[in-house]
Amino acid sequence: MREAGGANETSGVIRLDELPARQIDMRTIIIIGNSRTAIINGRMVTARGYEGKRIKAETSDQ
C-alpha cells in the first residue's frame, strides 16, 4: 500500500523478493505474511489457527 487514504493511494500483492527497492519510501506500508499465507481473490489471507486450538481445548476437557 502506498499513500494510504490519499488521493494517489495504490495497493497490490507481490512477493517480497520481487519488490523493487526504489518503490519503497516513507509513504509505503508493507505487510508480510507467513508460510500459511495464501492469495485469495487478490487479497492476502493468513489463517489464525483458532479453530484448531478450540478443538484441542474441547477434547482435553473430556
Gaussian input, Z-matrix of N, CA and C with variables (Angstrom, degrees):
# hf/3-21g

backbone

0 1
 N
 C     1     B1
 C     2     B2     1     A1
 N     3     B3     2     A2     1     D1
 C     4     B4     3     A3     2     D2
 C     5     B5     4     A4     3     D3
 N     6     B6     5     A5     4     D4
 C     7     B7     6     A6     5     D5
 C     8     B8     7     A7     6     D6
 N     9     B9     8     A8     7     D7
 C    10    B10     9     A9     8     D8
 C    11    B11    10    A10     9     D9
 N    12    B12    11    A11    10    D10
 C    13    B13    12    A12    11    D11
 C    14    B14    13    A13    12    D12
 N    15    B15    14    A14    13    D13
 C    16    B16    15    A15    14    D14
 C    17    B17    16    A16    15    D15
 N    18    B18    17    A17    16    D16
 C    19    B19    18    A18    17    D17
 C    20    B20    19    A19    18    D18
 N    21    B21    20    A20    19    D19
 C    22    B22    21    A21    20    D20
 C    23    B23    22    A22    21    D21
 N    24    B24    23    A23    22    D22
 C    25    B25    24    A24    23    D23
 C    26    B26    25    A25    24    D24
 N    27    B27    26    A26    25    D25
 C    28    B28    27    A27    26    D26
 C    29    B29    28    A28    27    D27
 N    30    B30    29    A29    28    D28
 C    31    B31    30    A30    29    D29
 C    32    B32    31    A31    30    D30
 N    33    B33    32    A32    31    D31
 C    34    B34    33    A33    32    D32
 C    35    B35    34    A34    33    D33
 N    36    B36    35    A35    34    D34
 C    37    B37    36    A36    35    D35
 C    38    B38    37    A37    36    D36
 N    39    B39    38    A38    37    D37
 C    40    B40    39    A39    38    D38
 C    41    B41    40    A40    39    D39
 N    42    B42    41    A41    40    D40
 C    43    B43    42    A42    41    D41
 C    44    B44    43    A43    42    D42
 N    45    B45    44    A44    43    D43
 C    46    B46    45    A45    44    D44
 C    47    B47    46    A46    45    D45
 N    48    B48    47    A47    46    D46
 C    49    B49    48    A48    47    D47
 C    50    B50    49    A49    48    D48
 N    51    B51    50    A50    49    D49
 C    52    B52    51    A51    50    D50
 C    53    B53    52    A52    51    D51
 N    54    B54    53    A53    52    D52
 C    55    B55    54    A54    53    D53
 C    56    B56    55    A55    54    D54
 N    57    B57    56    A56    55    D55
 C    58    B58    57    A57    56    D56
 C    59    B59    58    A58    57    D57
 N    60    B60    59    A59    58    D58
 C    61    B61    60    A60    59    D59
 C    62    B62    61    A61    60    D60
 N    63    B63    62    A62    61    D61
 C    64    B64    63    A63    62    D62
 C    65    B65    64    A64    63    D63
 N    66    B66    65    A65    64    D64
 C    67    B67    66    A66    65    D65
 C    68    B68    67    A67    66    D66
 N    69    B69    68    A68    67    D67
 C    70    B70    69    A69    68    D68
 C    71    B71    70    A70    69    D69
 N    72    B72    71    A71    70    D70
 C    73    B73    72    A72    71    D71
 C    74    B74    73    A73    72    D72
 N    75    B75    74    A74    73    D73
 C    76    B76    75    A75    74    D74
 C    77    B77    76    A76    75    D75
 N    78    B78    77    A77    76    D76
 C    79    B79    78    A78    77    D77
 C    80    B80    79    A79    78    D78
 N    81    B81    80    A80    79    D79
 C    82    B82    81    A81    80    D80
 C    83    B83    82    A82    81    D81
 N    84    B84    83    A83    82    D82
 C    85    B85    84    A84    83    D83
 C    86    B86    85    A85    84    D84
 N    87    B87    86    A86    85    D85
 C    88    B88    87    A87    86    D86
 C    89    B89    88    A88    87    D87
 N    90    B90    89    A89    88    D88
 C    91    B91    90    A90    89    D89
 C    92    B92    91    A91    90    D90
 N    93    B93    92    A92    91    D91
 C    94    B94    93    A93    92    D92
 C    95    B95    94    A94    93    D93
 N    96    B96    95    A95    94    D94
 C    97    B97    96    A96    95    D95
 C    98    B98    97    A97    96    D96
 N    99    B99    98    A98    97    D97
 C   100   B100    99    A99    98    D98
 C   101   B101   100   A100    99    D99
 N   102   B102   101   A101   100   D100
 C   103   B103   102   A102   101   D101
 C   104   B104   103   A103   102   D102
 N   105   B105   104   A104   103   D103
 C   106   B106   105   A105   104   D104
 C   107   B107   106   A106   105   D105
 N   108   B108   107   A107   106   D106
 C   109   B109   108   A108   107   D107
 C   110   B110   109   A109   108   D108
 N   111   B111   110   A110   109   D109
 C   112   B112   111   A111   110   D110
 C   113   B113   112   A112   111   D111
 N   114   B114   113   A113   112   D112
 C   115   B115   114   A114   113   D113
 C   116   B116   115   A115   114   D114
 N   117   B117   116   A116   115   D115
 C   118   B118   117   A117   116   D116
 C   119   B119   118   A118   117   D117
 N   120   B120   119   A119   118   D118
 C   121   B121   120   A120   119   D119
 C   122   B122   121   A121   120   D120
 N   123   B123   122   A122   121   D121
 C   124   B124   123   A123   122   D122
 C   125   B125   124   A124   123   D123
 N   126   B126   125   A125   124   D124
 C   127   B127   126   A126   125   D125
 C   128   B128   127   A127   126   D126
 N   129   B129   128   A128   127   D127
 C   130   B130   129   A129   128   D128
 C   131   B131   130   A130   129   D129
 N   132   B132   131   A131   130   D130
 C   133   B133   132   A132   131   D131
 C   134   B134   133   A133   132   D132
 N   135   B135   134   A134   133   D133
 C   136   B136   135   A135   134   D134
 C   137   B137   136   A136   135   D135
 N   138   B138   137   A137   136   D136
 C   139   B139   138   A138   137   D137
 C   140   B140   139   A139   138   D138
 N   141   B141   140   A140   139   D139
 C   142   B142   141   A141   140   D140
 C   143   B143   142   A142   141   D141
 N   144   B144   143   A143   142   D142
 C   145   B145   144   A144   143   D143
 C   146   B146   145   A145   144   D144
 N   147   B147   146   A146   145   D145
 C   148   B148   147   A147   146   D146
 C   149   B149   148   A148   147   D147
 N   150   B150   149   A149   148   D148
 C   151   B151   150   A150   149   D149
 C   152   B152   151   A151   150   D150
 N   153   B153   152   A152   151   D151
 C   154   B154   153   A153   152   D152
 C   155   B155   154   A154   153   D153
 N   156   B156   155   A155   154   D154
 C   157   B157   156   A156   155   D155
 C   158   B158   157   A157   156   D156
 N   159   B159   158   A158   157   D157
 C   160   B160   159   A159   158   D158
 C   161   B161   160   A160   159   D159
 N   162   B162   161   A161   160   D160
 C   163   B163   162   A162   161   D161
 C   164   B164   163   A163   162   D162
 N   165   B165   164   A164   163   D163
 C   166   B166   165   A165   164   D164
 C   167   B167   166   A166   165   D165
 N   168   B168   167   A167   166   D166
 C   169   B169   168   A168   167   D167
 C   170   B170   169   A169   168   D168
 N   171   B171   170   A170   169   D169
 C   172   B172   171   A171   170   D170
 C   173   B173   172   A172   171   D171
 N   174   B174   173   A173   172   D172
 C   175   B175   174   A174   173   D173
 C   176   B176   175   A175   174   D174
 N   177   B177   176   A176   175   D175
 C   178   B178   177   A177   176   D176
 C   179   B179   178   A178   177   D177
 N   180   B180   179   A179   178   D178
 C   181   B181   180   A180   179   D179
 C   182   B182   181   A181   180   D180
 N   183   B183   182   A182   181   D181
 C   184   B184   183   A183   182   D182
 C   185   B185   184   A184   183   D183

   B1=1.4409
   B2=1.5211
   B3=1.2885
   B4=1.4668
   B5=1.5147
   B6=1.3082
   B7=1.4631
   B8=1.5310
   B9=1.3285
   B10=1.4647
   B11=1.5259
   B12=1.3104
   B13=1.4553
   B14=1.5111
   B15=1.3109
   B16=1.4622
   B17=1.5149
   B18=1.3092
   B19=1.4621
   B20=1.5301
   B21=1.3256
   B22=1.4599
   B23=1.5288
   B24=1.3543
   B25=1.4586
   B26=1.5311
   B27=1.3232
   B28=1.4638
   B29=1.5230
   B30=1.3325
   B31=1.4574
   B32=1.5262
   B33=1.3071
   B34=1.4513
   B35=1.5134
   B36=1.3186
   B37=1.4570
   B38=1.5208
   B39=1.3320
   B40=1.4589
   B41=1.5238
   B42=1.3061
   B43=1.4623
   B44=1.5253
   B45=1.3156
   B46=1.4574
   B47=1.5209
   B48=1.3322
   B49=1.4627
   B50=1.5336
   B51=1.3346
   B52=1.4636
   B53=1.5286
   B54=1.3220
   B55=1.4594
   B56=1.5219
   B57=1.3280
   B58=1.4635
   B59=1.5372
   B60=1.3095
   B61=1.4719
   B62=1.5251
   B63=1.3015
   B64=1.4723
   B65=1.5363
   B66=1.3453
   B67=1.4603
   B68=1.5309
   B69=1.3190
   B70=1.4595
   B71=1.5243
   B72=1.3343
   B73=1.4569
   B74=1.5342
   B75=1.3112
   B76=1.4652
   B77=1.5284
   B78=1.3209
   B79=1.4635
   B80=1.5252
   B81=1.3224
   B82=1.4561
   B83=1.5252
   B84=1.3322
   B85=1.4579
   B86=1.5188
   B87=1.3307
   B88=1.4589
   B89=1.5244
   B90=1.3255
   B91=1.4600
   B92=1.5193
   B93=1.3290
   B94=1.4570
   B95=1.5221
   B96=1.3218
   B97=1.4584
   B98=1.5200
   B99=1.3196
   B100=1.4619
   B101=1.5261
   B102=1.3095
   B103=1.4621
   B104=1.5252
   B105=1.3218
   B106=1.4678
   B107=1.5215
   B108=1.3118
   B109=1.4573
   B110=1.5218
   B111=1.3350
   B112=1.4653
   B113=1.5252
   B114=1.3115
   B115=1.4605
   B116=1.5252
   B117=1.3214
   B118=1.4661
   B119=1.5190
   B120=1.3254
   B121=1.4732
   B122=1.5232
   B123=1.3255
   B124=1.4537
   B125=1.5139
   B126=1.3243
   B127=1.4676
   B128=1.5181
   B129=1.3239
   B130=1.4672
   B131=1.5189
   B132=1.3329
   B133=1.4606
   B134=1.5236
   B135=1.3318
   B136=1.4586
   B137=1.5218
   B138=1.3221
   B139=1.4615
   B140=1.5226
   B141=1.2946
   B142=1.4658
   B143=1.5091
   B144=1.3150
   B145=1.4544
   B146=1.5132
   B147=1.3196
   B148=1.4581
   B149=1.5178
   B150=1.3323
   B151=1.4622
   B152=1.5268
   B153=1.3142
   B154=1.4609
   B155=1.5157
   B156=1.3124
   B157=1.4617
   B158=1.5210
   B159=1.3392
   B160=1.4591
   B161=1.5257
   B162=1.3177
   B163=1.4577
   B164=1.5286
   B165=1.3355
   B166=1.4731
   B167=1.5280
   B168=1.3269
   B169=1.4663
   B170=1.5290
   B171=1.3333
   B172=1.4704
   B173=1.5305
   B174=1.3113
   B175=1.4659
   B176=1.5245
   B177=1.3196
   B178=1.4648
   B179=1.5341
   B180=1.3343
   B181=1.4646
   B182=1.5239
   B183=1.3103
   B184=1.4705
   B185=1.5011
   A1=107.28
   A2=114.82
   A3=120.25
   A4=108.28
   A5=116.72
   A6=124.72
   A7=111.22
   A8=116.48
   A9=122.06
   A10=111.35
   A11=116.04
   A12=121.40
   A13=114.34
   A14=117.61
   A15=121.42
   A16=112.51
   A17=116.19
   A18=121.80
   A19=111.90
   A20=117.70
   A21=121.91
   A22=112.55
   A23=117.61
   A24=121.58
   A25=110.85
   A26=115.54
   A27=121.44
   A28=108.06
   A29=115.41
   A30=119.25
   A31=108.76
   A32=115.05
   A33=120.26
   A34=109.94
   A35=115.48
   A36=122.03
   A37=106.94
   A38=115.77
   A39=121.15
   A40=108.45
   A41=116.69
   A42=120.21
   A43=108.65
   A44=116.49
   A45=121.27
   A46=111.74
   A47=116.99
   A48=119.22
   A49=112.98
   A50=117.29
   A51=121.56
   A52=112.88
   A53=117.17
   A54=121.57
   A55=110.86
   A56=117.28
   A57=119.14
   A58=110.57
   A59=117.94
   A60=122.83
   A61=111.82
   A62=117.63
   A63=119.86
   A64=112.04
   A65=117.94
   A66=120.49
   A67=112.61
   A68=117.87
   A69=121.75
   A70=109.31
   A71=116.28
   A72=120.79
   A73=108.88
   A74=118.10
   A75=122.34
   A76=113.17
   A77=118.45
   A78=121.77
   A79=111.97
   A80=117.07
   A81=122.32
   A82=111.44
   A83=116.09
   A84=122.57
   A85=106.85
   A86=116.91
   A87=121.70
   A88=107.83
   A89=116.21
   A90=122.11
   A91=106.88
   A92=116.19
   A93=121.43
   A94=109.11
   A95=116.25
   A96=121.65
   A97=111.00
   A98=115.49
   A99=120.41
   A100=109.38
   A101=118.13
   A102=121.25
   A103=112.40
   A104=118.43
   A105=121.90
   A106=112.62
   A107=118.50
   A108=122.33
   A109=110.03
   A110=115.53
   A111=121.70
   A112=108.87
   A113=116.40
   A114=121.63
   A115=106.76
   A116=116.67
   A117=122.37
   A118=107.96
   A119=115.91
   A120=121.84
   A121=112.01
   A122=116.49
   A123=121.55
   A124=115.26
   A125=118.00
   A126=121.72
   A127=110.25
   A128=115.63
   A129=120.73
   A130=108.98
   A131=116.09
   A132=120.93
   A133=108.10
   A134=116.54
   A135=121.67
   A136=107.70
   A137=116.56
   A138=120.70
   A139=109.05
   A140=116.64
   A141=120.19
   A142=112.94
   A143=118.76
   A144=120.42
   A145=115.60
   A146=118.76
   A147=120.02
   A148=112.32
   A149=117.15
   A150=120.56
   A151=110.96
   A152=117.88
   A153=121.20
   A154=112.40
   A155=118.06
   A156=121.71
   A157=110.62
   A158=116.83
   A159=120.22
   A160=110.39
   A161=116.89
   A162=120.40
   A163=110.29
   A164=117.97
   A165=121.06
   A166=110.69
   A167=116.92
   A168=120.77
   A169=110.63
   A170=117.44
   A171=120.72
   A172=111.09
   A173=117.46
   A174=120.10
   A175=111.81
   A176=118.28
   A177=119.98
   A178=111.36
   A179=118.18
   A180=122.02
   A181=111.70
   A182=118.12
   A183=121.37
   A184=112.58
   D1=137.90
   D2=177.55
   D3=-133.29
   D4=136.44
   D5=-179.45
   D6=55.95
   D7=49.37
   D8=-179.11
   D9=-54.30
   D10=127.65
   D11=179.76
   D12=81.45
   D13=-6.35
   D14=-179.83
   D15=-91.22
   D16=170.87
   D17=-179.72
   D18=-64.02
   D19=-27.01
   D20=-178.05
   D21=-104.94
   D22=27.40
   D23=-178.27
   D24=-59.10
   D25=134.55
   D26=174.83
   D27=-136.79
   D28=153.35
   D29=176.14
   D30=-149.93
   D31=162.99
   D32=179.28
   D33=-174.60
   D34=171.07
   D35=178.07
   D36=-119.86
   D37=125.01
   D38=-178.32
   D39=-148.94
   D40=149.35
   D41=175.06
   D42=-66.57
   D43=141.24
   D44=-178.55
   D45=-58.93
   D46=-38.19
   D47=-179.40
   D48=-73.22
   D49=-6.79
   D50=177.17
   D51=-104.57
   D52=-3.63
   D53=-176.90
   D54=-79.94
   D55=118.00
   D56=177.92
   D57=-67.24
   D58=125.96
   D59=-177.80
   D60=-56.90
   D61=-30.09
   D62=-177.33
   D63=-67.96
   D64=-13.33
   D65=179.19
   D66=-88.35
   D67=-2.36
   D68=-176.58
   D69=-102.54
   D70=127.24
   D71=175.71
   D72=-146.66
   D73=-168.63
   D74=-176.17
   D75=-66.26
   D76=-11.09
   D77=179.56
   D78=-101.08
   D79=13.26
   D80=-174.68
   D81=-107.81
   D82=136.67
   D83=173.70
   D84=-114.98
   D85=127.08
   D86=178.11
   D87=-116.45
   D88=125.36
   D89=177.37
   D90=-111.74
   D91=125.13
   D92=-176.23
   D93=-110.11
   D94=127.57
   D95=178.82
   D96=-84.15
   D97=-164.25
   D98=177.08
   D99=-130.88
   D100=-167.70
   D101=-175.83
   D102=-66.04
   D103=-17.24
   D104=179.32
   D105=-98.09
   D106=1.43
   D107=-179.31
   D108=-74.14
   D109=137.29
   D110=177.94
   D111=-129.05
   D112=157.84
   D113=173.99
   D114=-99.28
   D115=116.84
   D116=179.73
   D117=-125.36
   D118=118.95
   D119=-177.90
   D120=52.41
   D121=40.92
   D122=177.03
   D123=77.57
   D124=9.60
   D125=-179.59
   D126=-121.55
   D127=147.07
   D128=174.99
   D129=-78.03
   D130=128.73
   D131=179.41
   D132=-130.31
   D133=126.51
   D134=176.71
   D135=-123.46
   D136=118.39
   D137=178.18
   D138=-62.72
   D139=137.15
   D140=-175.88
   D141=-87.02
   D142=-20.67
   D143=175.12
   D144=87.80
   D145=8.16
   D146=-178.68
   D147=-65.69
   D148=-36.47
   D149=-178.11
   D150=-57.61
   D151=-47.37
   D152=179.28
   D153=-62.34
   D154=-36.80
   D155=179.89
   D156=-69.01
   D157=-38.92
   D158=-180.00
   D159=-65.88
   D160=-41.85
   D161=179.56
   D162=-62.53
   D163=-42.59
   D164=177.68
   D165=-60.38
   D166=-44.03
   D167=-178.04
   D168=-64.70
   D169=-40.58
   D170=-179.46
   D171=-66.26
   D172=-40.61
   D173=-178.09
   D174=-74.51
   D175=-25.74
   D176=-179.88
   D177=-78.92
   D178=-17.25
   D179=178.98
   D180=-77.44
   D181=-18.73
   D182=-174.14
   D183=-84.79

